Amino acid sequence: MPNVSKQDFIDRVASKSDLNKREASKAVDAFIETVTESLRRGDSITFTGFGKFSTSDRAARTGVNPRTGEKVDIAAARVPKFSAGSALKQAVKSGGGMGGGMGGGY
């Protein structure tokens, strides 16, 4: 399964938005920075139809080292989470683009 690199993603954003690659790179970096800062503060971000970025608190637990079989304590942590929205789920399921009010072709 092919993996889209950040540069590939920037190239695609540039071609879909009529931005040059430098402007698209700045926009992608600003998006990533904004999502990161919001999640760090405990905020969630919802894009209706696309999905929701949020955080979740993971409880402390005991794991097992697969090499040694030794029990390991795993600390509690706040972790980022993404929940796909209905339009994104449908687009992936059908193999088509999101189109419509989502800015087209996500």
Jmol script that loads the backbone (N, CA, C; Angstrom):
load data "model"
ATOM      1  N   MET A   1       0.848  -1.173   0.000  1.00  0.00           N
ATOM      2  CA  MET A   1       0.000   0.000   0.000  1.00  0.00           C
ATOM      3  C   MET A   1       0.899   1.243   0.000  1.00  0.00           C
ATOM      4  N   PRO A   2       0.710   2.143  -0.966  1.00  0.00           N
ATOM      5  CA  PRO A   2       1.580   3.323  -1.053  1.00  0.00           C
ATOM      6  C   PRO A   2       1.372   4.268   0.129  1.00  0.00           C
ATOM      7  N   ASN A   3       2.442   4.938   0.491  1.00  0.00           N
ATOM      8  CA  ASN A   3       2.416   5.898   1.576  1.00  0.00           C
ATOM      9  C   ASN A   3       2.619   7.290   0.974  1.00  0.00           C
ATOM     10  N   VAL A   4       1.788   8.243   1.343  1.00  0.00           N
ATOM     11  CA  VAL A   4       1.912   9.613   0.856  1.00  0.00           C
ATOM     12  C   VAL A   4       2.805  10.374   1.828  1.00  0.00           C
ATOM     13  N   SER A   5       3.938  10.866   1.336  1.00  0.00           N
ATOM     14  CA  SER A   5       4.848  11.647   2.178  1.00  0.00           C
ATOM     15  C   SER A   5       4.286  13.056   2.363  1.00  0.00           C
ATOM     16  N   LYS A   6       4.864  13.781   3.298  1.00  0.00           N
ATOM     17  CA  LYS A   6       4.434  15.156   3.518  1.00  0.00           C
ATOM     18  C   LYS A   6       4.624  15.971   2.240  1.00  0.00           C
ATOM     19  N   GLN A   7       5.732  15.765   1.544  1.00  0.00           N
ATOM     20  CA  GLN A   7       5.981  16.523   0.315  1.00  0.00           C
ATOM     21  C   GLN A   7       4.956  16.172  -0.759  1.00  0.00           C
ATOM     22  N   ASP A   8       4.605  14.880  -0.880  1.00  0.00           N
ATOM     23  CA  ASP A   8       3.559  14.476  -1.829  1.00  0.00           C
ATOM     24  C   ASP A   8       2.244  15.175  -1.486  1.00  0.00           C
ATOM     25  N   PHE A   9       1.930  15.211  -0.195  1.00  0.00           N
ATOM     26  CA  PHE A   9       0.697  15.847   0.258  1.00  0.00           C
ATOM     27  C   PHE A   9       0.712  17.338  -0.089  1.00  0.00           C
ATOM     28  N   ILE A  10       1.832  18.004   0.155  1.00  0.00           N
ATOM     29  CA  ILE A  10       1.964  19.428  -0.170  1.00  0.00           C
ATOM     30  C   ILE A  10       1.777  19.645  -1.668  1.00  0.00           C
ATOM     31  N   ASP A  11       2.370  18.783  -2.488  1.00  0.00           N
ATOM     32  CA  ASP A  11       2.220  18.892  -3.941  1.00  0.00           C
ATOM     33  C   ASP A  11       0.747  18.783  -4.345  1.00  0.00           C
ATOM     34  N   ARG A  12       0.028  17.861  -3.702  1.00  0.00           N
ATOM     35  CA  ARG A  12      -1.396  17.681  -4.018  1.00  0.00           C
ATOM     36  C   ARG A  12      -2.215  18.886  -3.578  1.00  0.00           C
ATOM     37  N   VAL A  13      -1.907  19.426  -2.399  1.00  0.00           N
ATOM     38  CA  VAL A  13      -2.606  20.623  -1.927  1.00  0.00           C
ATOM     39  C   VAL A  13      -2.353  21.775  -2.888  1.00  0.00           C
ATOM     40  N   ALA A  14      -1.119  21.937  -3.329  1.00  0.00           N
ATOM     41  CA  ALA A  14      -0.786  23.020  -4.265  1.00  0.00           C
ATOM     42  C   ALA A  14      -1.592  22.888  -5.557  1.00  0.00           C
ATOM     43  N   SER A  15      -1.674  21.680  -6.093  1.00  0.00           N
ATOM     44  CA  SER A  15      -2.374  21.510  -7.368  1.00  0.00           C
ATOM     45  C   SER A  15      -3.886  21.686  -7.227  1.00  0.00           C
ATOM     46  N   LYS A  16      -4.457  21.375  -6.077  1.00  0.00           N
ATOM     47  CA  LYS A  16      -5.905  21.488  -5.892  1.00  0.00           C
ATOM     48  C   LYS A  16      -6.336  22.885  -5.450  1.00  0.00           C
ATOM     49  N   SER A  17      -5.408  23.703  -4.968  1.00  0.00           N
ATOM     50  CA  SER A  17      -5.790  24.985  -4.384  1.00  0.00           C
ATOM     51  C   SER A  17      -5.293  26.196  -5.156  1.00  0.00           C
ATOM     52  N   ASP A  18      -4.606  25.977  -6.259  1.00  0.00           N
ATOM     53  CA  ASP A  18      -4.006  27.082  -7.021  1.00  0.00           C
ATOM     54  C   ASP A  18      -3.002  27.873  -6.193  1.00  0.00           C
ATOM     55  N   LEU A  19      -2.387  27.233  -5.206  1.00  0.00           N
ATOM     56  CA  LEU A  19      -1.285  27.823  -4.470  1.00  0.00           C
ATOM     57  C   LEU A  19       0.012  27.304  -5.072  1.00  0.00           C
ATOM     58  N   ASN A  20       1.093  28.079  -4.954  1.00  0.00           N
ATOM     59  CA  ASN A  20       2.367  27.513  -5.365  1.00  0.00           C
ATOM     60  C   ASN A  20       2.840  26.577  -4.255  1.00  0.00           C
ATOM     61  N   LYS A  21       3.874  25.812  -4.521  1.00  0.00           N
ATOM     62  CA  LYS A  21       4.315  24.804  -3.552  1.00  0.00           C
ATOM     63  C   LYS A  21       4.781  25.432  -2.238  1.00  0.00           C
ATOM     64  N   ARG A  22       5.391  26.590  -2.303  1.00  0.00           N
ATOM     65  CA  ARG A  22       5.844  27.249  -1.076  1.00  0.00           C
ATOM     66  C   ARG A  22       4.656  27.673  -0.218  1.00  0.00           C
ATOM     67  N   GLU A  23       3.633  28.253  -0.861  1.00  0.00           N
ATOM     68  CA  GLU A  23       2.433  28.667  -0.127  1.00  0.00           C
ATOM     69  C   GLU A  23       1.701  27.452   0.445  1.00  0.00           C
ATOM     70  N   ALA A  24       1.617  26.388  -0.339  1.00  0.00           N
ATOM     71  CA  ALA A  24       0.957  25.158   0.121  1.00  0.00           C
ATOM     72  C   ALA A  24       1.709  24.566   1.310  1.00  0.00           C
ATOM     73  N   SER A  25       3.036  24.602   1.260  1.00  0.00           N
ATOM     74  CA  SER A  25       3.853  24.087   2.360  1.00  0.00           C
ATOM     75  C   SER A  25       3.579  24.882   3.643  1.00  0.00           C
ATOM     76  N   LYS A  26       3.497  26.218   3.507  1.00  0.00           N
ATOM     77  CA  LYS A  26       3.211  27.060   4.668  1.00  0.00           C
ATOM     78  C   LYS A  26       1.818  26.762   5.216  1.00  0.00           C
ATOM     79  N   ALA A  27       0.854  26.527   4.329  1.00  0.00           N
ATOM     80  CA  ALA A  27      -0.517  26.232   4.767  1.00  0.00           C
ATOM     81  C   ALA A  27      -0.578  24.885   5.493  1.00  0.00           C
ATOM     82  N   VAL A  28       0.087  23.869   4.952  1.00  0.00           N
ATOM     83  CA  VAL A  28       0.100  22.549   5.592  1.00  0.00           C
ATOM     84  C   VAL A  28       0.795  22.638   6.951  1.00  0.00           C
ATOM     85  N   ASP A  29       1.938  23.321   7.006  1.00  0.00           N
ATOM     86  CA  ASP A  29       2.649  23.478   8.278  1.00  0.00           C
ATOM     87  C   ASP A  29       1.784  24.218   9.301  1.00  0.00           C
ATOM     88  N   ALA A  30       1.052  25.253   8.859  1.00  0.00           N
ATOM     89  CA  ALA A  30       0.179  26.010   9.763  1.00  0.00           C
ATOM     90  C   ALA A  30      -0.967  25.123  10.264  1.00  0.00           C
ATOM     91  N   PHE A  31      -1.504  24.281   9.398  1.00  0.00           N
ATOM     92  CA  PHE A  31      -2.568  23.354   9.799  1.00  0.00           C
ATOM     93  C   PHE A  31      -2.058  22.396  10.878  1.00  0.00           C
ATOM     94  N   ILE A  32      -0.904  21.787  10.627  1.00  0.00           N
ATOM     95  CA  ILE A  32      -0.330  20.833  11.577  1.00  0.00           C
ATOM     96  C   ILE A  32      -0.045  21.519  12.914  1.00  0.00           C
ATOM     97  N   GLU A  33       0.538  22.707  12.855  1.00  0.00           N
ATOM     98  CA  GLU A  33       0.866  23.446  14.077  1.00  0.00           C
ATOM     99  C   GLU A  33      -0.392  23.818  14.854  1.00  0.00           C
ATOM    100  N   THR A  34      -1.437  24.235  14.151  1.00  0.00           N
ATOM    101  CA  THR A  34      -2.684  24.629  14.802  1.00  0.00           C
ATOM    102  C   THR A  34      -3.360  23.432  15.466  1.00  0.00           C
ATOM    103  N   VAL A  35      -3.407  22.301  14.776  1.00  0.00           N
ATOM    104  CA  VAL A  35      -3.993  21.088  15.356  1.00  0.00           C
ATOM    105  C   VAL A  35      -3.189  20.669  16.587  1.00  0.00           C
ATOM    106  N   THR A  36      -1.865  20.668  16.466  1.00  0.00           N
ATOM    107  CA  THR A  36      -1.002  20.265  17.584  1.00  0.00           C
ATOM    108  C   THR A  36      -1.212  21.161  18.794  1.00  0.00           C
ATOM    109  N   GLU A  37      -1.214  22.478  18.600  1.00  0.00           N
ATOM    110  CA  GLU A  37      -1.403  23.419  19.708  1.00  0.00           C
ATOM    111  C   GLU A  37      -2.774  23.245  20.351  1.00  0.00           C
ATOM    112  N   SER A  38      -3.794  23.055  19.545  1.00  0.00           N
ATOM    113  CA  SER A  38      -5.152  22.887  20.067  1.00  0.00           C
ATOM    114  C   SER A  38      -5.254  21.627  20.918  1.00  0.00           C
ATOM    115  N   LEU A  39      -4.702  20.526  20.425  1.00  0.00           N
ATOM    116  CA  LEU A  39      -4.752  19.275  21.178  1.00  0.00           C
ATOM    117  C   LEU A  39      -3.927  19.370  22.453  1.00  0.00           C
ATOM    118  N   ARG A  40      -2.799  20.061  22.394  1.00  0.00           N
ATOM    119  CA  ARG A  40      -1.958  20.245  23.574  1.00  0.00           C
ATOM    120  C   ARG A  40      -2.729  20.969  24.676  1.00  0.00           C
ATOM    121  N   ARG A  41      -3.598  21.919  24.275  1.00  0.00           N
ATOM    122  CA  ARG A  41      -4.417  22.667  25.242  1.00  0.00           C
ATOM    123  C   ARG A  41      -5.633  21.856  25.715  1.00  0.00           C
ATOM    124  N   GLY A  42      -5.884  20.731  25.076  1.00  0.00           N
ATOM    125  CA  GLY A  42      -7.040  19.912  25.441  1.00  0.00           C
ATOM    126  C   GLY A  42      -8.283  20.226  24.627  1.00  0.00           C
ATOM    127  N   ASP A  43      -8.152  21.084  23.621  1.00  0.00           N
ATOM    128  CA  ASP A  43      -9.276  21.400  22.743  1.00  0.00           C
ATOM    129  C   ASP A  43      -9.473  20.269  21.737  1.00  0.00           C
ATOM    130  N   SER A  44     -10.664  20.191  21.168  1.00  0.00           N
ATOM    131  CA  SER A  44     -10.892  19.283  20.043  1.00  0.00           C
ATOM    132  C   SER A  44     -11.227  20.129  18.822  1.00  0.00           C
ATOM    133  N   ILE A  45     -11.017  19.572  17.645  1.00  0.00           N
ATOM    134  CA  ILE A  45     -11.272  20.285  16.397  1.00  0.00           C
ATOM    135  C   ILE A  45     -12.192  19.408  15.559  1.00  0.00           C
ATOM    136  N   THR A  46     -13.328  19.957  15.142  1.00  0.00           N
ATOM    137  CA  THR A  46     -14.288  19.193  14.351  1.00  0.00           C
ATOM    138  C   THR A  46     -14.452  19.814  12.975  1.00  0.00           C
ATOM    139  N   PHE A  47     -14.286  18.998  11.953  1.00  0.00           N
ATOM    140  CA  PHE A  47     -14.585  19.364  10.579  1.00  0.00           C
ATOM    141  C   PHE A  47     -15.793  18.520  10.186  1.00  0.00           C
ATOM    142  N   THR A  48     -16.978  19.139  10.176  1.00  0.00           N
ATOM    143  CA  THR A  48     -18.208  18.405   9.927  1.00  0.00           C
ATOM    144  C   THR A  48     -18.098  17.576   8.652  1.00  0.00           C
ATOM    145  N   GLY A  49     -18.399  16.296   8.767  1.00  0.00           N
ATOM    146  CA  GLY A  49     -18.337  15.375   7.640  1.00  0.00           C
ATOM    147  C   GLY A  49     -16.976  14.740   7.467  1.00  0.00           C
ATOM    148  N   PHE A  50     -15.911  15.475   7.785  1.00  0.00           N
ATOM    149  CA  PHE A  50     -14.553  14.958   7.617  1.00  0.00           C
ATOM    150  C   PHE A  50     -14.105  14.187   8.841  1.00  0.00           C
ATOM    151  N   GLY A  51     -14.160  14.814  10.016  1.00  0.00           N
ATOM    152  CA  GLY A  51     -13.758  14.108  11.223  1.00  0.00           C
ATOM    153  C   GLY A  51     -13.436  15.043  12.360  1.00  0.00           C
ATOM    154  N   LYS A  52     -13.009  14.425  13.463  1.00  0.00           N
ATOM    155  CA  LYS A  52     -12.740  15.175  14.688  1.00  0.00           C
ATOM    156  C   LYS A  52     -11.382  14.772  15.249  1.00  0.00           C
ATOM    157  N   PHE A  53     -10.547  15.773  15.524  1.00  0.00           N
ATOM    158  CA  PHE A  53      -9.278  15.585  16.217  1.00  0.00           C
ATOM    159  C   PHE A  53      -9.542  15.863  17.688  1.00  0.00           C
ATOM    160  N   SER A  54      -9.112  14.975  18.569  1.00  0.00           N
ATOM    161  CA  SER A  54      -9.308  15.171  19.998  1.00  0.00           C
ATOM    162  C   SER A  54      -8.199  14.443  20.755  1.00  0.00           C
ATOM    163  N   THR A  55      -8.284  14.502  22.075  1.00  0.00           N
ATOM    164  CA  THR A  55      -7.339  13.752  22.898  1.00  0.00           C
ATOM    165  C   THR A  55      -8.119  12.772  23.753  1.00  0.00           C
ATOM    166  N   SER A  56      -7.424  11.770  24.196  1.00  0.00           N
ATOM    167  CA  SER A  56      -8.016  10.754  25.060  1.00  0.00           C
ATOM    168  C   SER A  56      -7.012  10.431  26.153  1.00  0.00           C
ATOM    169  N   ASP A  57      -7.503  10.217  27.351  1.00  0.00           N
ATOM    170  CA  ASP A  57      -6.624   9.835  28.449  1.00  0.00           C
ATOM    171  C   ASP A  57      -6.550   8.319  28.518  1.00  0.00           C
ATOM    172  N   ARG A  58      -5.350   7.812  28.412  1.00  0.00           N
ATOM    173  CA  ARG A  58      -5.120   6.369  28.482  1.00  0.00           C
ATOM    174  C   ARG A  58      -4.655   6.041  29.894  1.00  0.00           C
ATOM    175  N   ALA A  59      -5.326   5.102  30.533  1.00  0.00           N
ATOM    176  CA  ALA A  59      -5.012   4.727  31.912  1.00  0.00           C
ATOM    177  C   ALA A  59      -3.681   3.986  31.986  1.00  0.00           C
ATOM    178  N   ALA A  60      -3.068   4.058  33.158  1.00  0.00           N
ATOM    179  CA  ALA A  60      -1.851   3.278  33.404  1.00  0.00           C
ATOM    180  C   ALA A  60      -2.217   1.797  33.329  1.00  0.00           C
ATOM    181  N   ARG A  61      -1.278   0.992  32.868  1.00  0.00           N
ATOM    182  CA  ARG A  61      -1.545  -0.436  32.746  1.00  0.00           C
ATOM    183  C   ARG A  61      -0.246  -1.208  32.836  1.00  0.00           C
ATOM    184  N   THR A  62      -0.375  -2.516  32.929  1.00  0.00           N
ATOM    185  CA  THR A  62       0.790  -3.378  32.960  1.00  0.00           C
ATOM    186  C   THR A  62       0.874  -4.104  31.623  1.00  0.00           C
ATOM    187  N   GLY A  63       2.044  -4.027  30.988  1.00  0.00           N
ATOM    188  CA  GLY A  63       2.277  -4.720  29.734  1.00  0.00           C
ATOM    189  C   GLY A  63       3.305  -5.821  29.929  1.00  0.00           C
ATOM    190  N   VAL A  64       3.605  -6.531  28.856  1.00  0.00           N
ATOM    191  CA  VAL A  64       4.590  -7.607  28.900  1.00  0.00           C
ATOM    192  C   VAL A  64       5.610  -7.385  27.802  1.00  0.00           C
ATOM    193  N   ASN A  65       6.886  -7.396  28.168  1.00  0.00           N
ATOM    194  CA  ASN A  65       7.961  -7.299  27.193  1.00  0.00           C
ATOM    195  C   ASN A  65       7.954  -8.594  26.377  1.00  0.00           C
ATOM    196  N   PRO A  66       7.724  -8.517  25.055  1.00  0.00           N
ATOM    197  CA  PRO A  66       7.610  -9.741  24.260  1.00  0.00           C
ATOM    198  C   PRO A  66       8.915 -10.549  24.165  1.00  0.00           C
ATOM    199  N   ARG A  67      10.051  -9.895  24.335  1.00  0.00           N
ATOM    200  CA  ARG A  67      11.332 -10.607  24.259  1.00  0.00           C
ATOM    201  C   ARG A  67      11.638 -11.397  25.524  1.00  0.00           C
ATOM    202  N   THR A  68      11.337 -10.776  26.667  1.00  0.00           N
ATOM    203  CA  THR A  68      11.738 -11.393  27.936  1.00  0.00           C
ATOM    204  C   THR A  68      10.566 -11.981  28.714  1.00  0.00           C
ATOM    205  N   GLY A  69       9.339 -11.581  28.370  1.00  0.00           N
ATOM    206  CA  GLY A  69       8.182 -12.022  29.123  1.00  0.00           C
ATOM    207  C   GLY A  69       8.018 -11.260  30.431  1.00  0.00           C
ATOM    208  N   GLU A  70       8.923 -10.326  30.698  1.00  0.00           N
ATOM    209  CA  GLU A  70       8.910  -9.541  31.927  1.00  0.00           C
ATOM    210  C   GLU A  70       7.756  -8.541  31.906  1.00  0.00           C
ATOM    211  N   LYS A  71       7.077  -8.379  33.053  1.00  0.00           N
ATOM    212  CA  LYS A  71       5.999  -7.402  33.162  1.00  0.00           C
ATOM    213  C   LYS A  71       6.594  -5.997  33.232  1.00  0.00           C
ATOM    214  N   VAL A  72       5.928  -5.047  32.546  1.00  0.00           N
ATOM    215  CA  VAL A  72       6.400  -3.675  32.468  1.00  0.00           C
ATOM    216  C   VAL A  72       5.231  -2.749  32.815  1.00  0.00           C
ATOM    217  N   ASP A  73       5.486  -1.767  33.682  1.00  0.00           N
ATOM    218  CA  ASP A  73       4.467  -0.773  34.006  1.00  0.00           C
ATOM    219  C   ASP A  73       4.463   0.290  32.916  1.00  0.00           C
ATOM    220  N   ILE A  74       3.287   0.558  32.367  1.00  0.00           N
ATOM    221  CA  ILE A  74       3.125   1.577  31.334  1.00  0.00           C
ATOM    222  C   ILE A  74       2.341   2.723  31.963  1.00  0.00           C
ATOM    223  N   ALA A  75       2.936   3.917  31.951  1.00  0.00           N
ATOM    224  CA  ALA A  75       2.342   5.083  32.607  1.00  0.00           C
ATOM    225  C   ALA A  75       1.086   5.554  31.875  1.00  0.00           C
ATOM    226  N   ALA A  76       0.229   6.235  32.609  1.00  0.00           N
ATOM    227  CA  ALA A  76      -0.937   6.876  32.016  1.00  0.00           C
ATOM    228  C   ALA A  76      -0.448   7.953  31.042  1.00  0.00           C
ATOM    229  N   ALA A  77      -1.227   8.227  30.016  1.00  0.00           N
ATOM    230  CA  ALA A  77      -0.818   9.219  29.025  1.00  0.00           C
ATOM    231  C   ALA A  77      -2.036   9.839  28.355  1.00  0.00           C
ATOM    232  N   ARG A  78      -1.863  11.060  27.904  1.00  0.00           N
ATOM    233  CA  ARG A  78      -2.864  11.701  27.044  1.00  0.00           C
ATOM    234  C   ARG A  78      -2.387  11.469  25.614  1.00  0.00           C
ATOM    235  N   VAL A  79      -3.275  10.941  24.773  1.00  0.00           N
ATOM    236  CA  VAL A  79      -2.892  10.601  23.406  1.00  0.00           C
ATOM    237  C   VAL A  79      -3.823  11.282  22.408  1.00  0.00           C
ATOM    238  N   PRO A  80      -3.305  11.634  21.213  1.00  0.00           N
ATOM    239  CA  PRO A  80      -4.159  12.219  20.182  1.00  0.00           C
ATOM    240  C   PRO A  80      -5.056  11.145  19.571  1.00  0.00           C
ATOM    241  N   LYS A  81      -6.215  11.588  19.080  1.00  0.00           N
ATOM    242  CA  LYS A  81      -7.179  10.671  18.509  1.00  0.00           C
ATOM    243  C   LYS A  81      -7.840  11.348  17.318  1.00  0.00           C
ATOM    244  N   PHE A  82      -8.162  10.566  16.287  1.00  0.00           N
ATOM    245  CA  PHE A  82      -8.925  11.085  15.148  1.00  0.00           C
ATOM    246  C   PHE A  82     -10.100  10.165  14.907  1.00  0.00           C
ATOM    247  N   SER A  83     -11.292  10.740  14.843  1.00  0.00           N
ATOM    248  CA  SER A  83     -12.500   9.984  14.532  1.00  0.00           C
ATOM    249  C   SER A  83     -13.001  10.464  13.175  1.00  0.00           C
ATOM    250  N   ALA A  84     -13.085   9.557  12.221  1.00  0.00           N
ATOM    251  CA  ALA A  84     -13.526   9.921  10.874  1.00  0.00           C
ATOM    252  C   ALA A  84     -15.000  10.278  10.874  1.00  0.00           C
ATOM    253  N   GLY A  85     -15.357  11.291  10.082  1.00  0.00           N
ATOM    254  CA  GLY A  85     -16.747  11.702   9.926  1.00  0.00           C
ATOM    255  C   GLY A  85     -17.452  10.873   8.868  1.00  0.00           C
ATOM    256  N   SER A  86     -18.753  11.033   8.789  1.00  0.00           N
ATOM    257  CA  SER A  86     -19.563  10.210   7.899  1.00  0.00           C
ATOM    258  C   SER A  86     -19.208  10.389   6.426  1.00  0.00           C
ATOM    259  N   ALA A  87     -18.945  11.626   5.982  1.00  0.00           N
ATOM    260  CA  ALA A  87     -18.624  11.848   4.574  1.00  0.00           C
ATOM    261  C   ALA A  87     -17.283  11.214   4.213  1.00  0.00           C
ATOM    262  N   LEU A  88     -16.304  11.293   5.117  1.00  0.00           N
ATOM    263  CA  LEU A  88     -15.001  10.665   4.865  1.00  0.00           C
ATOM    264  C   LEU A  88     -15.144   9.152   4.830  1.00  0.00           C
ATOM    265  N   LYS A  89     -15.880   8.588   5.783  1.00  0.00           N
ATOM    266  CA  LYS A  89     -16.092   7.138   5.800  1.00  0.00           C
ATOM    267  C   LYS A  89     -16.736   6.667   4.507  1.00  0.00           C
ATOM    268  N   GLN A  90     -17.763   7.398   4.051  1.00  0.00           N
ATOM    269  CA  GLN A  90     -18.459   7.021   2.823  1.00  0.00           C
ATOM    270  C   GLN A  90     -17.551   7.148   1.604  1.00  0.00           C
ATOM    271  N   ALA A  91     -16.730   8.211   1.558  1.00  0.00           N
ATOM    272  CA  ALA A  91     -15.824   8.406   0.428  1.00  0.00           C
ATOM    273  C   ALA A  91     -14.799   7.280   0.343  1.00  0.00           C
ATOM    274  N   VAL A  92     -14.280   6.859   1.490  1.00  0.00           N
ATOM    275  CA  VAL A  92     -13.297   5.782   1.516  1.00  0.00           C
ATOM    276  C   VAL A  92     -13.964   4.466   1.141  1.00  0.00           C
ATOM    277  N   LYS A  93     -15.151   4.240   1.670  1.00  0.00           N
ATOM    278  CA  LYS A  93     -15.884   2.999   1.406  1.00  0.00           C
ATOM    279  C   LYS A  93     -16.215   2.858  -0.080  1.00  0.00           C
ATOM    280  N   SER A  94     -16.647   3.961  -0.698  1.00  0.00           N
ATOM    281  CA  SER A  94     -17.062   3.917  -2.107  1.00  0.00           C
ATOM    282  C   SER A  94     -15.890   4.078  -3.063  1.00  0.00           C
ATOM    283  N   GLY A  95     -14.741   4.529  -2.546  1.00  0.00           N
ATOM    284  CA  GLY A  95     -13.586   4.738  -3.408  1.00  0.00           C
ATOM    285  C   GLY A  95     -13.614   6.045  -4.163  1.00  0.00           C
ATOM    286  N   GLY A  96     -14.608   6.880  -3.890  1.00  0.00           N
ATOM    287  CA  GLY A  96     -14.741   8.164  -4.588  1.00  0.00           C
ATOM    288  C   GLY A  96     -14.186   9.296  -3.757  1.00  0.00           C
ATOM    289  N   GLY A  97     -14.200  10.497  -4.312  1.00  0.00           N
ATOM    290  CA  GLY A  97     -13.773  11.679  -3.594  1.00  0.00           C
ATOM    291  C   GLY A  97     -14.887  12.175  -2.694  1.00  0.00           C
ATOM    292  N   MET A  98     -14.578  13.159  -1.834  1.00  0.00           N
ATOM    293  CA  MET A  98     -15.585  13.668  -0.920  1.00  0.00           C
ATOM    294  C   MET A  98     -16.498  14.663  -1.606  1.00  0.00           C
ATOM    295  N   GLY A  99     -15.962  15.441  -2.540  1.00  0.00           N
ATOM    296  CA  GLY A  99     -16.773  16.354  -3.312  1.00  0.00           C
ATOM    297  C   GLY A  99     -17.668  17.240  -2.463  1.00  0.00           C
ATOM    298  N   GLY A 100     -18.784  17.657  -3.022  1.00  0.00           N
ATOM    299  CA  GLY A 100     -19.794  18.420  -2.292  1.00  0.00           C
ATOM    300  C   GLY A 100     -19.237  19.599  -1.543  1.00  0.00           C
ATOM    301  N   GLY A 101     -19.675  19.785  -0.317  1.00  0.00           N
ATOM    302  CA  GLY A 101     -19.312  20.932   0.491  1.00  0.00           C
ATOM    303  C   GLY A 101     -17.962  20.767   1.179  1.00  0.00           C
ATOM    304  N   MET A 102     -17.227  19.738   0.877  1.00  0.00           N
ATOM    305  CA  MET A 102     -15.959  19.502   1.547  1.00  0.00           C
ATOM    306  C   MET A 102     -14.783  20.121   0.789  1.00  0.00           C
ATOM    307  N   GLY A 103     -15.050  21.006  -0.159  1.00  0.00           N
ATOM    308  CA  GLY A 103     -13.970  21.638  -0.881  1.00  0.00           C
ATOM    309  C   GLY A 103     -13.508  20.794  -2.045  1.00  0.00           C
ATOM    310  N   GLY A 104     -14.150  19.677  -2.264  1.00  0.00           N
ATOM    311  CA  GLY A 104     -13.876  18.842  -3.439  1.00  0.00           C
ATOM    312  C   GLY A 104     -12.634  17.992  -3.314  1.00  0.00           C
ATOM    313  N   GLY A 105     -12.739  16.773  -3.725  1.00  0.00           N
ATOM    314  CA  GLY A 105     -11.633  15.882  -3.963  1.00  0.00           C
ATOM    315  C   GLY A 105     -10.713  15.531  -2.821  1.00  0.00           C
ATOM    316  N   TYR A 106     -11.154  15.552  -1.589  1.00  0.00           N
ATOM    317  CA  TYR A 106     -10.295  15.108  -0.513  1.00  0.00           C
ATOM    318  C   TYR A 106     -10.146  13.647  -0.673  1.00  0.00           C
TER     319      TYR A 106
END
end "model"
wireframe off; spacefill off
backbone 0.3
color backbone group
